[in-house]
Amino acid sequence: MATTVHVKNIGEKTDDKEIKDFFSFCGKIASIPITPSDGSKSATVTFDKETAARTALLLNNTQLGGNEITVTGPPSSSSTPPHGASSDEQSGDRASPHLTQEEKPRSRILAEVLAHGYVVAEQGLAKAISLDEQHGISARFVSTLKQLDERTHATDHARAADASYGLTQRASSLLTGLGSYFEKAKDTPTGKRLVDFYTTSQRQVQDIHNEARRLAELKKEEGGGGLYKGLGLDKVLGAVGEKKEEVPGAAPKDAVATESAQKPTADAGTGKPEILH
C-alpha cells in the first residue's frame, strides 16, 4: 500500500512545523523527515493511510515557502481502493463529533488549504472534483454527516452557537467539527450555498474557491483581524473588514492555475463532489 509521497523545492526558510502542518491537511502523518537540498528543502511524507497520500499528490504545484513544490508518488494502481473511511470508521461506533481528514471529500480538503492562504494549482482542484465523483465520495460523506448529526444534533447546536457558546469554545470546532458543515444551513443564502456544496452532484473549481472563502470567514471570526492577517488570509480575501463579492481562495495575483505561470481561471472542469444533508 503506497502511503508515501516525495516533496521537493520547498522554500528553504519554511519552518519544519509549517511543512508538517501543511501536509496534515491530507491526513495523519506517520513520519516526515525533512532535509535541506540546494537552496530549498525536500521531504518524504509517510501517512498512516493511502488515501491521505493520494490527496497529497493533488498539492503538486502548490506554493509552499514562496516556492512551487513538486509532489510525487508511486504510479496509481487500478486496484487501489476508493478514497474514504474504512468500514469500521463508518460503522457509527464513534465518540468524537469530528471528522478525520481522510473522511472528507478532497474538494473540502483543498478548500481548507485555500482558506489558510495557500495557492493551489487549478489542475489539482479539478482533479479533486473528478476523484470525488469517480469514487462516490458524496454518498458516503452524506451518510456519515447524517449519522453524526443524529448523534450530536450538530445542526441545532450550530444554529444556536452565537447565543450558546463563547467565542473560544465556538472557535475550537468551527473548522474541524460538524459546525462548519451545518452552521445556519438552509436559513440564509450563504447557508443554502453551503448545503449545495455538499449535496449538489455537479461541481466546478470555482465552487471550491467559494467554500474556501466561507471557511476563511469562519477563521476570521475565530481570531479577529490579527489572526486573520497572521494566517495570510488577507492575501486571499483582502483587507480585514473588506467585503468582496468575487470568489474566494484566489490568492495573490500571480496565483498558480493549471500551469505555474498562469493566473487562476474562473471555472475549470466539471465534476461532482460533496456532500451534506
C-alpha positions in Angstrom: 0.0 0.0 0.0 1.5 3.3 -1.1 1.4 5.8 1.8 4.5 7.9 1.0 5.0 11.0 -1.2 8.1 12.8 -2.0 8.2 16.6 -1.9 10.8 18.9 -3.5 11.5 22.6 -3.8 10.1 23.7 -0.5 11.2 27.3 0.3 14.4 26.9 2.4 13.2 29.2 5.1 10.0 27.4 5.6 9.7 26.2 9.2 9.6 22.4 9.5 6.4 22.6 11.6 4.7 24.5 8.8 5.6 21.8 6.4 4.2 19.1 8.7 1.0 21.2 9.3 0.6 21.8 5.6 0.6 18.1 4.7 -1.5 17.3 7.8 -4.4 18.7 5.8 -4.3 15.4 3.8 -4.4 13.1 6.8 -2.5 11.7 9.8 1.3 11.7 9.2 3.4 8.7 10.4 6.7 10.3 9.6 8.1 13.3 7.7 11.9 13.6 7.6 12.9 17.0 6.1 16.3 17.7 4.6 17.9 20.8 3.0 18.6 20.5 -0.7 20.3 23.0 -3.0 18.8 26.2 -1.6 15.5 24.5 -0.8 14.1 21.7 1.3 12.8 18.3 0.5 10.5 16.0 2.5 9.4 12.4 2.4 6.0 12.3 3.9 4.6 8.9 5.0 0.9 8.9 6.0 -1.0 6.4 8.1 -3.4 5.8 5.2 -3.0 5.5 1.4 -6.0 7.9 0.8 -4.0 10.7 2.5 -1.0 10.1 0.3 -3.2 10.3 -2.8 -4.7 13.5 -1.6 -1.2 14.9 -1.1 -0.5 14.4 -4.7 -3.1 17.0 -5.5 -0.9 19.6 -3.9 1.6 19.3 -6.7 2.5 22.9 -7.9 1.1 24.4 -4.7 3.3 27.3 -3.3 5.0 26.5 0.0 7.5 28.9 1.4 7.4 31.0 -1.7 8.3 28.1 -4.0 6.2 26.0 -6.2 6.6 22.5 -4.9 6.6 19.2 -6.7 4.8 16.2 -5.0 5.3 12.8 -6.5 4.5 9.2 -5.5 4.3 5.7 -7.0 2.2 5.2 -10.1 -1.6 4.8 -9.4 -2.9 1.3 -9.3 -6.3 0.4 -10.9 -6.9 -1.9 -7.9 -6.5 1.0 -5.4 -9.4 1.1 -3.0 -11.5 4.3 -3.3 -11.0 7.3 -1.1 -12.9 7.3 2.1 -13.1 5.9 5.6 -12.8 2.2 6.3 -15.9 0.2 7.2 -15.1 0.3 10.9 -14.8 4.1 10.8 -18.2 4.4 9.1 -19.9 2.0 11.4 -21.2 4.9 13.5 -19.4 3.5 16.6 -17.5 6.7 17.3 -17.4 9.0 20.3 -16.0 12.1 18.6 -18.1 14.6 16.6 -15.1 15.4 14.5 -14.4 14.1 11.0 -10.9 13.0 10.2 -9.2 14.5 7.2 -9.3 11.1 5.5 -13.1 11.0 5.7 -13.6 14.4 4.0 -14.1 14.8 0.2 -10.9 16.0 -1.4 -12.7 19.1 -2.6 -13.3 20.1 1.0 -9.7 19.4 2.0 -8.4 21.7 -0.8 -10.9 24.4 0.2 -9.3 24.2 3.7 -5.9 24.6 2.2 -7.0 27.7 0.2 -8.7 29.1 3.3 -5.4 29.2 5.1 -3.9 31.4 2.4 -2.1 28.8 0.2 -2.2 28.9 -3.6 -3.4 25.6 -5.1 -3.0 24.8 -8.8 -6.3 24.8 -10.6 -5.4 21.4 -12.1 -5.3 20.0 -8.5 -8.7 21.4 -7.7 -10.2 19.9 -10.9 -8.6 16.6 -10.2 -10.1 16.6 -6.6 -13.5 17.1 -8.1 -13.0 14.3 -10.6 -11.8 11.9 -7.9 -14.7 12.7 -5.5 -17.1 11.9 -8.3 -15.3 8.8 -9.5 -15.2 7.2 -6.1 -18.7 8.2 -5.0 -17.5 10.3 -2.0 -20.7 12.3 -1.8 -23.0 9.5 -0.8 -20.7 8.1 1.9 -19.9 11.5 3.2 -23.6 12.5 3.4 -24.3 9.3 5.3 -21.5 10.0 7.8 -22.7 13.5 8.4 -26.3 12.4 8.9 -25.2 9.8 11.4 -23.1 12.3 13.3 -25.8 14.9 13.2 -28.4 12.4 14.6 -26.0 11.6 17.4 -24.7 15.1 18.3 -27.6 17.3 17.0 -24.9 19.4 15.4 -27.4 21.4 13.2 -29.3 22.6 16.3 -26.1 23.4 18.2 -24.6 25.3 15.3 -27.7 27.5 14.8 -27.6 28.4 18.5 -23.8 28.8 18.6 -23.8 32.6 18.7 -26.1 32.6 21.8 -24.9 29.4 23.5 -21.1 29.4 23.2 -18.3 31.8 24.0 -16.0 32.7 21.1 -13.2 30.5 22.3 -15.4 27.4 22.6 -17.0 28.0 19.3 -13.7 28.6 17.6 -12.5 25.2 18.7 -15.0 23.3 16.5 -15.9 25.6 13.5 -13.3 24.3 11.1 -12.8 20.7 12.3 -16.2 19.8 13.7 -19.7 19.5 12.2 -20.4 23.1 12.8 -18.6 24.2 9.7 -20.8 21.9 7.6 -24.2 22.6 9.2 -23.9 26.2 10.5 -27.1 28.1 9.7 -27.6 25.8 6.8 -30.7 26.4 4.7 -31.6 29.5 6.7 -29.7 32.1 4.7 -28.4 32.4 1.1 -24.9 31.6 2.4 -26.3 28.5 4.2 -28.0 27.4 1.1 -24.8 27.6 -0.9 -23.1 25.6 1.8 -25.7 22.8 1.6 -25.4 22.9 -2.2 -21.6 22.5 -2.0 -22.0 19.3 0.0 -25.0 17.8 -1.8 -25.1 19.0 -5.5 -23.9 16.4 -7.9 -22.2 18.8 -10.3 -19.2 20.8 -9.0 -16.7 23.2 -10.6 -13.4 24.6 -9.4 -15.0 27.9 -8.6 -17.2 26.2 -6.0 -14.1 25.1 -4.1 -12.9 28.7 -4.1 -16.3 29.8 -2.8 -16.2 27.2 0.0 -12.6 28.4 0.8 -13.9 31.9 1.3 -16.6 30.7 3.7 -14.1 28.8 5.7 -11.7 31.7 5.8 -14.5 34.0 7.1 -15.2 31.5 9.9 -11.5 31.5 10.7 -11.6 35.3 10.7 -14.5 35.2 13.2 -12.5 33.0 15.5 -9.5 35.1 15.9 -10.2 38.6 14.7 -8.1 40.7 12.4 -4.7 39.7 14.0 -5.1 36.0 13.4 -6.7 36.8 10.0 -3.6 38.5 8.8 -1.3 36.1 10.7 -2.7 33.2 8.7 -2.2 35.1 5.4 -5.9 35.2 4.8 -5.7 38.9 3.9 -3.9 37.8 0.8 -6.9 35.6 -0.1 -9.8 37.8 0.9 -8.3 41.3 1.0 -8.1 43.7 4.0 -9.9 42.9 7.2 -13.5 44.1 7.0 -13.3 44.5 3.2 -16.2 42.7 1.6 -15.7 41.3 -1.9 -18.3 39.6 -3.9 -15.7 37.9 -6.1 -14.8 34.4 -5.3 -12.6 33.1 -2.9 -9.4 31.4 -2.4 -7.9 33.2 -5.4 -4.8 34.3 -3.6 -2.2 36.7 -5.0 -2.4 38.0 -8.5 0.3 35.6 -9.6 -1.6 32.6 -8.2 -1.0 29.3 -9.9 -3.5 27.9 -12.3 -3.1 24.8 -14.4 0.4 26.0 -15.0 2.5 28.0 -12.6 2.7 30.9 -15.0 -1.0 31.2 -15.4 -3.5 33.1 -13.3 -6.3 31.2 -11.8 -9.2 30.5 -14.2 -12.8 31.1 -13.3 -14.2 27.7 -13.8 -12.4 24.5 -14.7 -13.6 21.0 -15.2 -16.9 19.6 -14.1 -17.3 17.0 -11.6 -19.4 16.5 -8.7 -18.2 16.3 -5.3 -19.5 16.9 -2.0 -22.0 16.4 0.5 -24.0 17.4 3.4 -27.6 16.7 4.0 
